[in-house]
Amino acid sequence: MPTSPTRHRRPPDSAWSRARLCMALLAVTIGVVLACIWVM
């Protein structure tokens, strides 16, 4: 019971985490592309 209210209390936190995950994925992909270009 005490865990569900905390989850419902702040939905923007999950949105922020999702945005951060997207940004991290983008940064990783860009880094891989840059590494490939650097190796070439």
N, C-alpha and C positions, 0 to 999 in steps of 0.2 A: 504493500500500500504506500509506504513513504517514498518509494522510487518513482511511481507513476506521476505524482504531482510535480516533482522536480523536472521531469521530462516535458510535461505540458507547460511548465512555467516559462521556459525560454526556447521558443522555436527558431528565433534568429540565429542562435548559436549553431544549430545544425546547418542552416543555410550558409553561415560563415565558413563552417568546416568543409562543406561541399565546394564552395568557391575556392577555398585554399587548396583543396585536393585537385581541383581543375587546374589551378595555376601551377601547382607542383608538377602535374603531369605534363603541362605545356612546357615548363622549364626543362624537364627531363628530356622531352622529345627534341627541343631546340639544342640542348647540350649534346645529344647523340648525333644530330645532324652536323653540328659544328665539329665534333670529334671526327666524324667520317670525312668531312672536307679537309680538316687539318691533316689527317692520315694520308689523304690523297695528295 
